[in-house]
Amino acid sequence: MNKDGFVSSLKENELKDGQLKAVRIKGKPILLVRIGGEVFGLSNRCPHAGCTFEGGILRDYIVMCPCHGWKFDVRNGQYTENPLTTLQTYRCKIEFGKIFIEIEKPKQ
Ligand code: FES
C-alpha cells in the first residue's frame, strides 16, 4: 500500500468504458466501474441478499444487481429506492497506467 492509502489493482486498459469488474483487495470484494475517464469503486456485495454485481447492467451512473434488480448509484453507493441503504464506496484514481483504490485513509 502506498502511504496515501491507495492500493494498485487492474491496469488501466483492463477496465473499458462502461465496464464492471470485480477485484479483491486486501480481502475486500470491490466492484470497479469505469465511466468515461472516471473509475468508481463500490462494495461488491449487494445488501439485499448478498449477490455480487458482475453481470449487472450499467445505465448512466446506475448499476443494477443481476439477482433481483436493486439499483445503486456508483457515485455515492446509494440504493435508488432508499438513500439510507448504501454500498461502501472507495475512491479510485488512475496513475502510471494503473487503477488505484483507496482502501484505508492515510494516518495523520
Ligand atoms: S441480491 Fe441484489 S437485488 Fe437481491
Backbone and ligand atoms as CSV (ligand in chain L), in Angstrom:
chain,resi,resn,atom,element,x,y,z
A,1,MET,N,N,0.839,-1.191,0.000
A,1,MET,CA,C,0.000,0.000,0.000
A,1,MET,C,C,0.880,1.249,0.000
A,2,ASN,N,N,0.487,2.226,-0.793
A,2,ASN,CA,C,1.202,3.499,-0.766
A,2,ASN,C,C,0.884,4.219,0.540
A,3,LYS,N,N,1.717,5.183,0.873
A,3,LYS,CA,C,1.452,5.881,2.130
A,3,LYS,C,C,0.218,6.770,2.049
A,4,ASP,N,N,-0.290,6.993,0.828
A,4,ASP,CA,C,-1.523,7.781,0.708
A,4,ASP,C,C,-2.781,6.915,0.872
A,5,GLY,N,N,-2.616,5.618,1.164
A,5,GLY,CA,C,-3.764,4.751,1.409
A,5,GLY,C,C,-4.296,4.061,0.161
A,6,PHE,N,N,-3.714,4.351,-1.005
A,6,PHE,CA,C,-4.187,3.743,-2.250
A,6,PHE,C,C,-3.407,2.462,-2.549
A,7,VAL,N,N,-4.119,1.478,-3.084
A,7,VAL,CA,C,-3.536,0.186,-3.432
A,7,VAL,C,C,-3.749,-0.031,-4.925
A,8,SER,N,N,-2.744,-0.545,-5.627
A,8,SER,CA,C,-2.907,-0.750,-7.068
A,8,SER,C,C,-3.775,-1.977,-7.327
A,9,SER,N,N,-4.510,-1.927,-8.435
A,9,SER,CA,C,-5.354,-3.067,-8.791
A,9,SER,C,C,-5.138,-3.395,-10.261
A,10,LEU,N,N,-6.128,-3.164,-11.096
A,10,LEU,CA,C,-6.031,-3.508,-12.513
A,10,LEU,C,C,-5.163,-2.508,-13.262
A,11,LYS,N,N,-4.684,-2.951,-14.444
A,11,LYS,CA,C,-4.100,-1.991,-15.366
A,11,LYS,C,C,-5.247,-1.177,-15.949
A,12,GLU,N,N,-4.943,0.057,-16.276
A,12,GLU,CA,C,-5.985,0.954,-16.789
A,12,GLU,C,C,-6.713,0.344,-17.990
A,13,ASN,N,N,-5.951,-0.324,-18.893
A,13,ASN,CA,C,-6.581,-0.852,-20.105
A,13,ASN,C,C,-7.354,-2.152,-19.871
A,14,GLU,N,N,-7.377,-2.649,-18.623
A,14,GLU,CA,C,-8.171,-3.844,-18.318
A,14,GLU,C,C,-9.612,-3.491,-17.950
A,15,LEU,N,N,-9.904,-2.218,-17.826
A,15,LEU,CA,C,-11.269,-1.791,-17.496
A,15,LEU,C,C,-11.702,-0.760,-18.529
A,16,LYS,N,N,-12.582,-1.199,-19.420
A,16,LYS,CA,C,-13.019,-0.328,-20.512
A,16,LYS,C,C,-14.193,0.543,-20.053
A,17,ASP,N,N,-14.411,1.595,-20.800
A,17,ASP,CA,C,-15.523,2.493,-20.501
A,17,ASP,C,C,-16.844,1.709,-20.491
A,18,GLY,N,N,-17.638,1.899,-19.460
A,18,GLY,CA,C,-18.929,1.227,-19.355
A,18,GLY,C,C,-18.849,-0.190,-18.812
A,19,GLN,N,N,-17.654,-0.597,-18.387
A,19,GLN,CA,C,-17.449,-1.979,-17.922
A,19,GLN,C,C,-17.447,-2.059,-16.392
A,20,LEU,N,N,-17.877,-3.209,-15.883
A,20,LEU,CA,C,-17.828,-3.525,-14.454
A,20,LEU,C,C,-16.822,-4.656,-14.278
A,21,LYS,N,N,-15.992,-4.575,-13.256
A,21,LYS,CA,C,-15.073,-5.688,-12.977
A,21,LYS,C,C,-14.913,-5.868,-11.483
A,22,ALA,N,N,-14.909,-7.114,-11.071
A,22,ALA,CA,C,-14.732,-7.424,-9.658
A,22,ALA,C,C,-13.257,-7.621,-9.364
A,23,VAL,N,N,-12.809,-7.062,-8.260
A,23,VAL,CA,C,-11.453,-7.318,-7.783
A,23,VAL,C,C,-11.559,-7.606,-6.287
A,24,ARG,N,N,-10.511,-8.166,-5.758
A,24,ARG,CA,C,-10.460,-8.389,-4.309
A,24,ARG,C,C,-9.162,-7.752,-3.840
A,25,ILE,N,N,-9.284,-6.761,-2.981
A,25,ILE,CA,C,-8.120,-6.040,-2.498
A,25,ILE,C,C,-8.102,-6.163,-0.983
A,26,LYS,N,N,-7.013,-6.715,-0.475
A,26,LYS,CA,C,-6.871,-6.933,0.970
A,26,LYS,C,C,-8.097,-7.624,1.544
A,27,GLY,N,N,-8.603,-8.609,0.806
A,27,GLY,CA,C,-9.729,-9.410,1.264
A,27,GLY,C,C,-11.085,-8.767,1.051
A,28,LYS,N,N,-11.129,-7.532,0.546
A,28,LYS,CA,C,-12.415,-6.849,0.357
A,28,LYS,C,C,-12.891,-7.049,-1.082
A,29,PRO,N,N,-14.136,-7.530,-1.260
A,29,PRO,CA,C,-14.679,-7.638,-2.612
A,29,PRO,C,C,-15.119,-6.260,-3.109
A,30,ILE,N,N,-14.507,-5.811,-4.195
A,30,ILE,CA,C,-14.762,-4.460,-4.707
A,30,ILE,C,C,-15.150,-4.536,-6.171
A,31,LEU,N,N,-16.181,-3.782,-6.520
A,31,LEU,CA,C,-16.598,-3.656,-7.911
A,31,LEU,C,C,-16.016,-2.359,-8.447
A,32,LEU,N,N,-15.295,-2.473,-9.571
A,32,LEU,CA,C,-14.791,-1.275,-10.237
A,32,LEU,C,C,-15.668,-0.994,-11.444
A,33,VAL,N,N,-16.018,0.259,-11.608
A,33,VAL,CA,C,-16.882,0.686,-12.708
A,33,VAL,C,C,-16.197,1.863,-13.387
A,34,ARG,N,N,-16.092,1.799,-14.702
A,34,ARG,CA,C,-15.471,2.909,-15.420
A,34,ARG,C,C,-16.508,3.616,-16.271
A,35,ILE,N,N,-16.569,4.915,-16.074
A,35,ILE,CA,C,-17.477,5.737,-16.874
A,35,ILE,C,C,-16.661,6.914,-17.372
A,36,GLY,N,N,-16.425,6.930,-18.686
A,36,GLY,CA,C,-15.559,7.960,-19.249
A,36,GLY,C,C,-14.176,7.818,-18.643
A,37,GLY,N,N,-13.606,8.903,-18.193
A,37,GLY,CA,C,-12.270,8.848,-17.614
A,37,GLY,C,C,-12.274,8.537,-16.125
A,38,GLU,N,N,-13.460,8.333,-15.557
A,38,GLU,CA,C,-13.541,8.152,-14.110
A,38,GLU,C,C,-13.742,6.691,-13.736
A,39,VAL,N,N,-13.137,6.292,-12.628
A,39,VAL,CA,C,-13.342,4.941,-12.107
A,39,VAL,C,C,-13.966,5.064,-10.713
A,40,PHE,N,N,-14.997,4.258,-10.479
A,40,PHE,CA,C,-15.688,4.246,-9.199
A,40,PHE,C,C,-15.480,2.875,-8.553
A,41,GLY,N,N,-15.315,2.871,-7.249
A,41,GLY,CA,C,-15.163,1.620,-6.509
A,41,GLY,C,C,-16.290,1.476,-5.506
A,42,LEU,N,N,-16.886,0.286,-5.470
A,42,LEU,CA,C,-18.021,0.022,-4.578
A,42,LEU,C,C,-17.847,-1.354,-3.964
A,43,SER,N,N,-18.469,-1.553,-2.817
A,43,SER,CA,C,-18.519,-2.888,-2.254
A,43,SER,C,C,-19.227,-3.804,-3.257
A,44,ASN,N,N,-18.636,-4.968,-3.494
A,44,ASN,CA,C,-19.233,-5.891,-4.462
A,44,ASN,C,C,-20.082,-6.942,-3.750
A,45,ARG,N,N,-20.942,-6.476,-2.880
A,45,ARG,CA,C,-21.838,-7.388,-2.173
A,45,ARG,C,C,-23.150,-6.644,-1.978
A,46,CYS,N,N,-24.182,-7.099,-2.657
A,46,CYS,CA,C,-25.476,-6.413,-2.595
A,46,CYS,C,C,-26.083,-6.581,-1.194
A,47,PRO,N,N,-26.560,-5.491,-0.592
A,47,PRO,CA,C,-27.118,-5.590,0.760
A,47,PRO,C,C,-28.468,-6.304,0.803
A,48,HIS,N,N,-29.069,-6.554,-0.353
A,48,HIS,CA,C,-30.354,-7.252,-0.346
A,48,HIS,C,C,-30.177,-8.710,0.057
A,49,ALA,N,N,-29.429,-9.455,-0.750
A,49,ALA,CA,C,-29.252,-10.879,-0.437
A,49,ALA,C,C,-27.835,-11.357,-0.708
A,50,GLY,N,N,-26.909,-10.414,-0.836
A,50,GLY,CA,C,-25.502,-10.788,-0.881
A,50,GLY,C,C,-24.939,-11.149,-2.243
A,51,CYS,N,N,-25.694,-10.958,-3.317
A,51,CYS,CA,C,-25.146,-11.260,-4.649
A,51,CYS,C,C,-24.021,-10.282,-4.986
A,52,THR,N,N,-23.197,-10.675,-5.938
A,52,THR,CA,C,-22.200,-9.752,-6.469
A,52,THR,C,C,-22.770,-9.107,-7.732
A,53,PHE,N,N,-22.134,-8.024,-8.149
A,53,PHE,CA,C,-22.713,-7.218,-9.229
A,53,PHE,C,C,-22.197,-7.569,-10.623
A,54,GLU,N,N,-21.258,-8.527,-10.733
A,54,GLU,CA,C,-20.822,-8.894,-12.077
A,54,GLU,C,C,-22.030,-9.400,-12.848
A,55,GLY,N,N,-22.121,-9.007,-14.086
A,55,GLY,CA,C,-23.280,-9.410,-14.886
A,55,GLY,C,C,-24.440,-8.450,-14.701
A,56,GLY,N,N,-24.279,-7.458,-13.814
A,56,GLY,CA,C,-25.310,-6.444,-13.651
A,56,GLY,C,C,-25.298,-5.487,-14.829
A,57,ILE,N,N,-26.335,-4.691,-14.900
A,57,ILE,CA,C,-26.466,-3.745,-16.009
A,57,ILE,C,C,-26.094,-2.354,-15.514
A,58,LEU,N,N,-25.300,-1.648,-16.331
A,58,LEU,CA,C,-24.920,-0.278,-16.009
A,58,LEU,C,C,-25.619,0.659,-16.980
A,59,ARG,N,N,-26.365,1.616,-16.417
A,59,ARG,CA,C,-27.001,2.654,-17.244
A,59,ARG,C,C,-26.725,3.993,-16.611
A,60,ASP,N,N,-26.111,4.889,-17.374
A,60,ASP,CA,C,-25.629,6.154,-16.819
A,60,ASP,C,C,-24.767,5.825,-15.592
A,61,TYR,N,N,-25.138,6.327,-14.433
A,61,TYR,CA,C,-24.327,6.057,-13.233
A,61,TYR,C,C,-24.998,5.029,-12.328
A,62,ILE,N,N,-25.963,4.299,-12.861
A,62,ILE,CA,C,-26.721,3.355,-12.043
A,62,ILE,C,C,-26.365,1.920,-12.431
A,63,VAL,N,N,-25.998,1.133,-11.420
A,63,VAL,CA,C,-25.742,-0.291,-11.659
A,63,VAL,C,C,-26.898,-1.083,-11.053
A,64,MET,N,N,-27.374,-2.062,-11.827
A,64,MET,CA,C,-28.489,-2.878,-11.362
A,64,MET,C,C,-27.977,-4.265,-10.987
A,65,CYS,N,N,-28.309,-4.683,-9.778
A,65,CYS,CA,C,-27.894,-6.001,-9.307
A,65,CYS,C,C,-28.526,-7.079,-10.194
A,66,PRO,N,N,-27.723,-8.067,-10.631
A,66,PRO,CA,C,-28.264,-9.088,-11.535
A,66,PRO,C,C,-29.242,-10.046,-10.853
A,67,CYS,N,N,-29.256,-10.085,-9.520
A,67,CYS,CA,C,-30.112,-11.077,-8.849
A,67,CYS,C,C,-31.584,-10.655,-8.804
A,68,HIS,N,N,-31.865,-9.490,-8.248
A,68,HIS,CA,C,-33.272,-9.087,-8.099
A,68,HIS,C,C,-33.515,-7.644,-8.525
A,69,GLY,N,N,-32.517,-7.019,-9.126
A,69,GLY,CA,C,-32.754,-5.721,-9.753
A,69,GLY,C,C,-32.629,-4.480,-8.892
A,70,TRP,N,N,-32.093,-4.602,-7.677
A,70,TRP,CA,C,-31.882,-3.375,-6.908
A,70,TRP,C,C,-30.868,-2.515,-7.661
A,71,LYS,N,N,-31.090,-1.187,-7.598
A,71,LYS,CA,C,-30.236,-0.268,-8.359
A,71,LYS,C,C,-29.483,0.665,-7.421
A,72,PHE,N,N,-28.222,0.884,-7.736
A,72,PHE,CA,C,-27.345,1.713,-6.905
A,72,PHE,C,C,-26.624,2.729,-7.777
A,73,ASP,N,N,-26.442,3.925,-7.203
A,73,ASP,CA,C,-25.679,4.979,-7.880
A,73,ASP,C,C,-24.199,4.755,-7.587
A,74,VAL,N,N,-23.407,4.573,-8.627
A,74,VAL,CA,C,-21.994,4.252,-8.410
A,74,VAL,C,C,-21.220,5.441,-7.830
A,75,ARG,N,N,-21.777,6.655,-7.925
A,75,ARG,CA,C,-21.056,7.833,-7.419
A,75,ARG,C,C,-21.068,7.914,-5.907
A,76,ASN,N,N,-22.146,7.432,-5.283
A,76,ASN,CA,C,-22.218,7.547,-3.818
A,76,ASN,C,C,-22.679,6.254,-3.148
A,77,GLY,N,N,-22.931,5.216,-3.925
A,77,GLY,CA,C,-23.323,3.916,-3.379
A,77,GLY,C,C,-24.775,3.824,-2.941
A,78,GLN,N,N,-25.563,4.880,-3.153
A,78,GLN,CA,C,-26.939,4.879,-2.642
A,78,GLN,C,C,-27.873,3.977,-3.455
A,79,TYR,N,N,-28.686,3.242,-2.702
A,79,TYR,CA,C,-29.787,2.468,-3.293
A,79,TYR,C,C,-30.825,3.475,-3.782
A,80,THR,N,N,-31.271,3.330,-5.020
A,80,THR,CA,C,-32.125,4.367,-5.599
A,80,THR,C,C,-33.497,4.458,-4.921
A,81,GLU,N,N,-33.947,3.370,-4.289
A,81,GLU,CA,C,-35.266,3.384,-3.651
A,81,GLU,C,C,-35.205,3.874,-2.209
A,82,ASN,N,N,-34.014,3.880,-1.635
A,82,ASN,CA,C,-33.884,4.284,-0.235
A,82,ASN,C,C,-32.449,4.719,0.024
A,83,PRO,N,N,-32.214,6.023,0.025
A,83,PRO,CA,C,-30.835,6.505,0.154
A,83,PRO,C,C,-30.172,6.178,1.484
A,84,LEU,N,N,-30.951,5.650,2.453
A,84,LEU,CA,C,-30.322,5.246,3.717
A,84,LEU,C,C,-29.592,3.917,3.564
A,85,THR,N,N,-29.915,3.178,2.515
A,85,THR,CA,C,-29.208,1.924,2.228
A,85,THR,C,C,-28.113,2.246,1.222
A,86,THR,N,N,-26.871,2.038,1.631
A,86,THR,CA,C,-25.769,2.383,0.726
A,86,THR,C,C,-24.728,1.269,0.690
A,87,LEU,N,N,-24.049,1.225,-0.413
A,87,LEU,CA,C,-22.863,0.382,-0.544
A,87,LEU,C,C,-21.668,1.221,-0.129
A,88,GLN,N,N,-20.703,0.594,0.507
A,88,GLN,CA,C,-19.469,1.328,0.783
A,88,GLN,C,C,-18.813,1.712,-0.538
A,89,THR,N,N,-18.304,2.926,-0.595
A,89,THR,CA,C,-17.611,3.373,-1.807
A,89,THR,C,C,-16.120,3.537,-1.505
A,90,TYR,N,N,-15.333,3.430,-2.549
A,90,TYR,CA,C,-13.881,3.579,-2.425
A,90,TYR,C,C,-13.419,4.565,-3.486
A,91,ARG,N,N,-12.639,5.556,-3.082
A,91,ARG,CA,C,-12.093,6.489,-4.070
A,91,ARG,C,C,-11.092,5.749,-4.948
A,92,CYS,N,N,-11.087,6.089,-6.216
A,92,CYS,CA,C,-10.164,5.459,-7.164
A,92,CYS,C,C,-9.448,6.544,-7.950
A,93,LYS,N,N,-8.274,6.203,-8.426
A,93,LYS,CA,C,-7.551,7.122,-9.298
A,93,LYS,C,C,-6.740,6.310,-10.297
A,94,ILE,N,N,-6.465,6.944,-11.419
A,94,ILE,CA,C,-5.641,6.308,-12.452
A,94,ILE,C,C,-4.303,7.024,-12.484
A,95,GLU,N,N,-3.240,6.250,-12.312
A,95,GLU,CA,C,-1.885,6.811,-12.363
A,95,GLU,C,C,-0.953,5.764,-12.930
A,96,PHE,N,N,-0.004,6.206,-13.724
A,96,PHE,CA,C,1.020,5.314,-14.289
A,96,PHE,C,C,0.388,4.115,-15.003
A,97,GLY,N,N,-0.774,4.326,-15.641
A,97,GLY,CA,C,-1.422,3.247,-16.386
A,97,GLY,C,C,-2.096,2.206,-15.512
A,98,LYS,N,N,-2.257,2.495,-14.219
A,98,LYS,CA,C,-2.923,1.546,-13.318
A,98,LYS,C,C,-4.057,2.228,-12.564
A,99,ILE,N,N,-4.970,1.389,-12.093
A,99,ILE,CA,C,-6.074,1.883,-11.277
A,99,ILE,C,C,-5.724,1.641,-9.813
A,100,PHE,N,N,-5.791,2.679,-9.029
A,100,PHE,CA,C,-5.509,2.596,-7.595
A,100,PHE,C,C,-6.803,2.814,-6.810
A,101,ILE,N,N,-6.950,2.049,-5.736
A,101,ILE,CA,C,-8.153,2.119,-4.906
A,101,ILE,C,C,-7.736,2.525,-3.495
A,102,GLU,N,N,-8.465,3.480,-2.950
A,102,GLU,CA,C,-8.149,3.917,-1.576
A,102,GLU,C,C,-8.826,2.964,-0.596
A,103,ILE,N,N,-8.017,2.134,0.031
A,103,ILE,CA,C,-8.539,1.140,0.955
A,103,ILE,C,C,-8.574,1.685,2.375
A,104,GLU,N,N,-7.564,2.397,2.732
A,104,GLU,CA,C,-7.519,2.970,4.083
A,104,GLU,C,C,-7.144,4.428,3.968
A,105,LYS,N,N,-7.793,5.222,4.802
A,105,LYS,CA,C,-7.436,6.646,4.831
A,105,LYS,C,C,-6.036,6.760,5.424
A,106,PRO,N,N,-5.212,7.635,4.826
A,106,PRO,CA,C,-3.869,7.800,5.391
A,106,PRO,C,C,-3.936,8.335,6.817
A,107,LYS,N,N,-3.019,7.865,7.641
A,107,LYS,CA,C,-2.990,8.334,9.034
A,107,LYS,C,C,-2.403,9.739,9.063
A,108,GLN,N,N,-2.947,10.570,9.908
A,108,GLN,CA,C,-2.469,11.973,10.008
A,108,GLN,C,C,-1.218,12.037,10.859
L,1,FES,S1,S,-29.181,-9.624,-4.030
L,1,FES,FE1,FE,-29.042,-7.783,-5.139
L,1,FES,S2,S,-31.090,-7.300,-5.571
L,1,FES,FE2,FE,-31.236,-9.110,-4.423
